[in-house]
């Protein structure tokens, strides 16, 4: 499986956050141009390594606002590639993230690194891994929905 490009993921997140938050189209366009500029600079500098975690946090703050004043609560869970995708470990992590979002009417849970955790670098993306990815992704969605209150508007994004 090819390693996902963090810049492509940041472009996708920019669009998702722009629609989920209260930002305007101009802010989304400025962020898009900044990501494109960073991508062009990255081609010229081999030492430049974009981080999805820091980029996601910056985009969330831009589009959703400060965590204390935002209408949309935001939480990011990155699954390290070295971690197991066992149900107990995932359940514990999702419950911890959902507790951070508790009490908010609107929330966005971002989960990254699932593909890399299921298929480590250098391994092939097989039908069995594809099936495992879908099974774990569906389970994360179900678990997040089970921990969300009925009145809340929860968005789960898995990259």
C-alpha positions as CSV (number, residue, x, y, z in Angstrom):
1,X,0.0,0.0,0.0
2,X,1.3,3.4,-0.9
3,X,2.0,5.7,2.0
4,X,-0.7,8.5,2.2
5,X,0.5,11.9,1.3
6,X,0.0,14.2,4.4
7,X,-0.6,17.2,2.1
8,X,-3.4,15.5,0.3
9,X,-4.9,14.6,3.7
10,X,-4.6,18.2,4.9
11,X,-6.3,19.4,1.7
12,X,-9.2,17.0,2.5
13,X,-9.3,18.1,6.1
14,X,-9.4,21.8,5.0
15,X,-12.6,21.1,3.0
16,X,-14.1,19.1,5.8
17,X,-13.4,21.6,8.5
18,X,-14.6,24.5,6.4
19,X,-18.0,22.9,6.1
20,X,-18.2,21.7,9.7
21,X,-17.1,25.0,11.3
22,X,-18.2,28.6,11.0
23,X,-15.4,29.8,8.7
24,X,-16.0,31.5,5.5
25,X,-15.0,30.5,2.0
26,X,-12.2,33.0,2.0
27,X,-10.5,31.4,5.0
28,X,-10.7,28.0,3.3
29,X,-9.2,29.4,0.1
30,X,-6.3,31.0,2.1
31,X,-5.7,27.7,3.8
32,X,-5.8,25.8,0.5
33,X,-3.2,28.2,-1.0
34,X,-1.0,27.9,2.1
35,X,-1.1,24.1,1.8
36,X,-0.3,24.3,-1.9
37,X,2.6,26.7,-1.3
38,X,3.9,24.4,1.4
39,X,3.7,21.5,-1.0
40,X,5.7,23.4,-3.7
41,X,8.3,24.4,-1.1
42,X,8.5,20.8,0.1
43,X,9.6,19.7,-3.4
44,X,12.5,22.0,-3.2
45,X,13.6,21.0,0.3
46,X,14.1,17.4,1.1
47,X,14.3,18.1,4.9
48,X,10.8,19.5,4.9
49,X,8.4,16.8,6.4
50,X,4.8,17.8,6.9
51,X,3.0,16.6,10.0
52,X,-0.6,15.6,9.7
53,X,-1.1,16.0,13.5
54,X,0.1,19.6,13.7
55,X,-1.5,20.6,10.4
56,X,-4.9,19.1,11.5
57,X,-4.7,21.1,14.8
58,X,-3.9,24.3,12.9
59,X,-6.7,23.8,10.4
60,X,-9.2,22.9,13.2
61,X,-8.3,26.1,15.1
62,X,-8.6,28.2,11.9
63,X,-12.0,26.8,10.9
64,X,-13.6,25.8,14.2
65,X,-12.1,28.5,16.4
66,X,-10.5,28.2,19.9
67,X,-11.5,25.0,21.7
68,X,-13.0,27.0,24.6
69,X,-15.3,29.2,22.5
70,X,-16.0,27.0,19.5
71,X,-19.5,25.7,18.7
72,X,-18.0,22.5,17.3
73,X,-15.8,20.5,19.7
74,X,-12.9,18.8,18.1
75,X,-10.8,15.8,19.0
76,X,-8.0,14.1,17.1
77,X,-6.9,10.5,17.7
78,X,-3.9,9.3,15.8
79,X,-3.3,5.6,15.8
80,X,0.4,5.0,15.9
81,X,1.6,2.5,13.3
82,X,3.2,0.4,16.0
83,X,-0.1,0.0,17.9
84,X,-2.4,-3.0,17.7
85,X,-5.9,-2.7,16.3
86,X,-7.4,-5.0,18.9
87,X,-10.9,-4.2,19.9
88,X,-10.0,-3.6,23.6
89,X,-7.3,-1.1,22.8
90,X,-9.5,0.8,20.3
91,X,-12.5,0.8,22.6
92,X,-10.4,2.3,25.4
93,X,-9.0,5.0,23.1
94,X,-12.4,5.9,21.5
95,X,-14.1,6.1,25.0
96,X,-11.3,8.4,26.2
97,X,-11.7,10.7,23.1
98,X,-15.5,10.7,23.4
99,X,-15.3,11.8,27.1
100,X,-13.4,14.8,25.9
101,X,-16.3,15.7,23.5
102,X,-19.0,15.1,26.2
103,X,-21.5,17.8,26.8
104,X,-21.1,19.5,23.5
105,X,-24.0,19.8,21.0
106,X,-21.8,19.5,17.9
107,X,-18.5,17.6,17.8
108,X,-16.0,16.3,15.2
109,X,-13.8,13.2,16.0
110,X,-10.9,12.9,13.6
111,X,-9.2,9.5,13.5
112,X,-5.9,9.1,11.5
113,X,-3.4,6.4,11.0
114,X,-5.8,3.5,10.8
115,X,-4.6,2.3,7.4
116,X,-1.0,2.5,8.5
117,X,-1.8,0.5,11.7
118,X,-3.5,-2.2,9.7
119,X,-0.9,-2.4,6.9
120,X,2.6,-1.5,8.2
121,X,5.1,0.1,5.8
122,X,6.6,-2.4,3.4
123,X,3.6,-4.8,3.5
124,X,1.0,-5.4,0.8
125,X,-2.6,-4.2,1.1
126,X,-4.5,-7.5,0.8
127,X,-8.2,-8.4,0.7
128,X,-7.8,-9.6,4.3
129,X,-6.4,-6.2,5.4
130,X,-9.1,-4.4,3.4
131,X,-11.7,-6.4,5.2
132,X,-10.1,-5.7,8.6
133,X,-9.9,-2.0,7.8
134,X,-13.7,-1.9,7.0
135,X,-14.5,-3.9,10.1
136,X,-12.4,-1.7,12.4
137,X,-13.7,1.5,10.7
138,X,-17.3,0.4,11.2
139,X,-16.7,-0.5,14.8
140,X,-15.1,2.9,15.5
141,X,-18.2,4.6,14.0
142,X,-20.6,2.4,16.0
143,X,-18.7,2.9,19.2
144,X,-18.5,6.7,18.8
145,X,-22.2,6.9,18.1
146,X,-22.9,4.7,21.2
147,X,-21.0,7.2,23.4
148,X,-22.5,10.3,21.8
149,X,-25.7,11.8,23.4
150,X,-28.9,11.7,21.4
151,X,-29.0,15.5,21.1
152,X,-25.5,15.9,19.8
153,X,-24.4,16.2,16.2
154,X,-21.3,14.0,15.9
155,X,-19.1,13.8,12.8
156,X,-16.6,11.0,12.7
157,X,-13.8,11.4,10.0
158,X,-11.4,8.5,9.5
159,X,-8.4,9.2,7.3
